[in-house]
Amino acid sequence: MANAIADALSNHPQIDPVLAVDWSLDTTPQVNAKTIRRIQPDRWWEDWLELAKMADWTILIAPESQRLMSRLANRLREQGVRLLVSSEDALQHFGDKWETYRHWQANGLQTIPTYLADCWSMENRFGRLGIPEPLLPLQSGWVLKTRHGAGCDSSRWTLDQHQLRSWIEQLEDPTQWIVQPRLLGRPGSLHFFGATAAPFPDSGQLPSGWKLFGPCYQTIHWTASGIEYQGSRFPWIKGPNQSLARPLSACLRLPGAPLLGWIGIDFLWLPERSLTLPLEVNARWTSSFLPLHQQLGPPLGQWLGTQLLAGLRQES
């Protein structure tokens, strides 16, 4: 991921990417970054902070689990580092699938029914699962996944409700897990980029200076042992186009929590129902950048670099 971002930005004549890499790598990454700095394990924070303070922008790549992204971002902001990272509120909110679902429900946005794992058995027993009738023919089992982290991390699915109940009973803390019906549809992702921190307006329009990329088609392999994300491809083939932007960008509206940088929305397209359901928001750089970088080539990096320079001018 870091290699791809550095490679893309190197296509802009006024951008000099600096790539920080693990000291233990046997080979130097084959990218166009002007400077490659190896970080020592016993002084990783000091070395990384030194680089970040010298940069006009710092891109932070980290997982959502255990609030690692938020904690690293806070430490860097305290040191005066300019981050291309969304606000702490946005990271925490969208990093929690249960809170994201509750927010969408409260704002009248249709998505896949979601239940806390510790409540699923009771809701199921009393017939209160609330799956919309038009979606029932598309259901193919149940998915158990963590509230935090990437959607496929530790996820499992089954057709057997008894199996699902057994999994839930074995969880150390079922309040940190959610259950969703698995619906037969086409998974995809839509991506947005902006170098000026901004909330998304009620209209579903993009904030000034932001741009839409995608949608991309996601390849997901469902196995008996779990759910395996195999990558994305761009462009979307034989499906909806940028008309998805307005309804899905409305899912990014979170008052008081500005977004910044690379933002992705994973969704499920149900062609039989002409319906698009948002699944989760990644308020951070993810591997979804890779197929876009491969397919769009140098123009993508040139545009990103231009936006980064514009963001600096606006701050000054």
TATAJO-V544504 format. One record per helix or strand of 2 or more residues. SS is the DSSP state (hx for helix, st for strand). FROM is the first residue (numbers start at 1). TO is the last residue. If there is no record, write none. Layout:
{{SS/FROM/TO} {SS/FROM/TO}}
This chain:
{{hx/2/9} {st/18/22} {st/35/39} {hx/41/54} {hx/65/78} {hx/88/94} {hx/97/106} {st/114/116} {hx/117/125} {hx/133/136} {st/139/146} {st/156/158} {hx/161/170} {hx/174/176} {st/177/183} {st/186/198} {st/211/222} {st/227/233} {hx/244/252} {st/259/270} {hx/271/273} {st/275/282} {hx/288/296} {hx/298/315}}
